Amino acid sequence: MTSARRLAAAVLGLATVPVLAGCGGGDGHASARGAELAASDLRLTITTDNGVRLRPTDGDKVGVDRAVAHHWSRHDDTRVLDLSCRDREQPGRPCPRMPEIQVPAGTAVTVTARNAGIDAAGLTGPLDLTTVNGDVTVADSGAGKASLRLATRNGSVHTTSVRASALGARTVNGDVTLDCATAPRRVSARTVNGSVDVAVPHDAPGYRVDATTDHGRPAVTLPAATDGSAPTMTLATVNGDVRADRL
């Protein structure tokens, strides 16, 4: 198997996360009010055939775009919000392509989308965001001990001023550009057809870096670390450049 096919296979495994099924719940149509998240279950899973825009809210309830039909359920300690429009689209009211969901502070969010992108900004919990056809864009989000896992198949992954202890980003056809406000302990950035560009703060420690490309140029200016306990960075592409430096 060629390196391109091996890397593509690894990425596709992330980009086809199955949709969670839940029991119970209710449908909503023209309402912006959502489910209240108790302190014991600050976990939210969103499934959609399209994309989604995630924004913070000051309250303790998830806000749902008035224009989108939705269904709530529960899966163990996770609230599940289904935005899929099959059988729910109203005459004369097409399903919004990028509805906005407002998320309480500290909530761990998982999104499984398909035919559009995911745009997250201002969130303060762990994020696991996956789509198939579209970009994944995250700005000013995360937390020092949180993990961020971002994946698409046909699109790019872009972050700006994110905070995480572990940061992973993958695609098949697109670039991966990661801008970090804090220095993660682990960074993994992979694509097949595109470039990889990672930037950490100017005072970030040295990293153990593994940067590879088959058809491109690697450019790593980070201080090298040999200590086995040092932070790690794995960057890979087949067709594109690889770059890692300090801001």
N, C-alpha and C positions, 0 to 999 in steps of 0.2 A: 504494500500500500504506500502511495506517495505521501510526502510530508503534508501536502495540501489536503489530501483526503483524510489523513489522520487528524489534522487540526480541525477540519470541518466537522468530522464526526464528533469530536469532543464538544464543539460549540453547539451543534444541533441537539445534543443531549440536554443542554441547558435551555434551549429555545423552545422546547416542546413540553413544558411542564403541564401535567394533566390538570383539568379544571376540578376543583374540590366540589363534592356534592354535600349538601346539607339537608337537614330535616326540619320541617316546620318553617315558621317565618310568615312574612306577608308581603303583598305587593304594594308599591307606591307609584303614583303617577305625577300629579301636579303638586308635589310637596318638597320644600327645601329642608324639612326637618328629618333627622335620621335617627340612628340608634344611639343610645347612651352607652358609653363604655365605662364599666366599673374599673376600679383600680386593679382588680384581680384578673381582668381579661383585656389588657391593653394590646390586643392583637386584632388586626383587621386584614381580611383577604378580599380582594376585589377581582372579579372575573368579568371579562367583556369581549365581545366580538370585534370591537373597534379599539379606540385608545382611551386615555384618561389624563386629566390634569389634576394634580394633587397640590393643595394649598393648606396652610395652617388655619386653625380656628382657636379663639380664646376659650371657648366653652368645652364641655365634656361630651358633646354629641357630634357624631359624624354628619356633616351637611352634604346633601345630595342635590345636584343640579335639578331645578324644577322641570326642565324640559325632557328628562330621561325617565323612562319607566324602570323600576328596579324591584328586587326581591331580597329580603333579609332572611338569613337562617343562621344556625349556630353549628359549629363543628368543634366539639370538645370546648376548649377555653377561647376559641376564636370566633368572632363575628364575621359572617360571610355576606358580602354584598354582590349580588349578581346583576350586572348591567346589560346582559345580553338581550338583544331586542327581538329575537325570534319569538313570534306569537304575541308580542306585546306592543309592537309599533302601531301607533294610532293613525287613522286616515288623515292625511294632510299634515301630519307631524312626523317627519322622518327622524330616525334615531340620531341623536347628536354624535358626531364623530369623536369629539374630544370633550366630554362633559367634565365639569369641575366637581371634585369631591373635597370637602374640607375635613381636615384630620386633626384631632386633639393632640396636644403636646405629648411627646414620649411614646406615642403609639407605634408599635412594630407593624409595618405595612408590607403585605405581599400582593403584587399585581400580576395577573396573567391576562395579557391582551393578545390581539392577533393582527388586525388589519389597519393599525394606526400606531402612532407613537405614544410614549409615556413622558410626561413633563412634570417634574416634581421640584418644588421650591419652598424653602423655609421650614422643612420638617425636622423633627428632633429625635426621631427613633430609628431603629434599624430598618433597612429597606431591602426588599427582594423583588426586583422589577424585571419582568420578562415580556417581550413581545416578539412577533414574527416579522411583520412588515412595517417598519417604522423606526425612528430614532428613539433612543432613551436619553433624556436630558435631565440632569439633576444639578440644582444650584443651592448653595447656602443651606445644606442639609446634613443630617447625621449627628453623631455625638462621639465623644472621645473613645468610648468603649463599645460603640456600635459596630455592626458589620453592614457593608453595602455590597449587594450582589446585583449586577446590572447586565442584562443579556438581550440581544436581538439577533436575528438572522440576516435580514436584508435592511440594513440601516446602520447608523453610527451611534457610538456611545460618547456623550460629552458630560463632563462634570466641571463645576466651578465652585471653588471654596467649600469643598466637602470635608467632613470630619468623620474619621472611622479608625478603628483598630485593624480591621481587615477590609480591603477594597478589592473586589473582583469585577472585571468587565470583559465581556466576550461578544463577538459578532463573527459573521462569515464574510459578508460583503459590506464593508464600511470601515471607517477609521475609529480608533479608540483614543480619546483625548481626555486625560485625567488631570485636573488641577486641584491640589489638596491644600486646605487651610491648616491642617495638622499633619504630622508625619505618621502614616499607618505603620503597624508592625509587619503587615503582609500585604503585598500588592501583586495581583495577577491580572495582566492585560493581554488579550489574545484576539487576533483576527486572521483571516486568510488573505483577503484581497483588500488591503488598506494599510495605513500607517498606524503606529503606536507612539503616543507622546505623553509622557508622565512628568509632572512637575510637583515637587514637594517644597515646603518652606525653606527659606535661606538658612535657618538654623537646624535643619534636619540632621540626624546622625548619619554615619556611613551605612551603606546597604550592601548586602550580598546580592549582586545583580546577575541574573541570567538573561541576556538579551540576544535573541536570534532572529535572523531573516534570511530567506533563500535568495530573494531578488530585491535587494535594497541596501541601505547603508545604516549600520548601527552607530549611534553617537551617545555615549554615556559619560557624563561629566560629574556624576555624583562621587563623593569620596568612597573608596572601596573599603569594605569591612571584612575581616577574616574570622572574627570571633563567632563561634557557633551560635551564640545567643543574639547576634545582631539582627536587625530587621531584614526581611527578604523582599526581593522584587523579581518577578518572572514576567518577561515581556517577549512576545512571539508574534511573528507574521510570516507569510510566505511571499507575498508580493507587496512590498512597501518598506518604508524606513522605520527604524526604531530609535527613539530618543528618550533620555531620562536626564533631568537636571534639576537644579534648585531654582526657586523663583527669585 
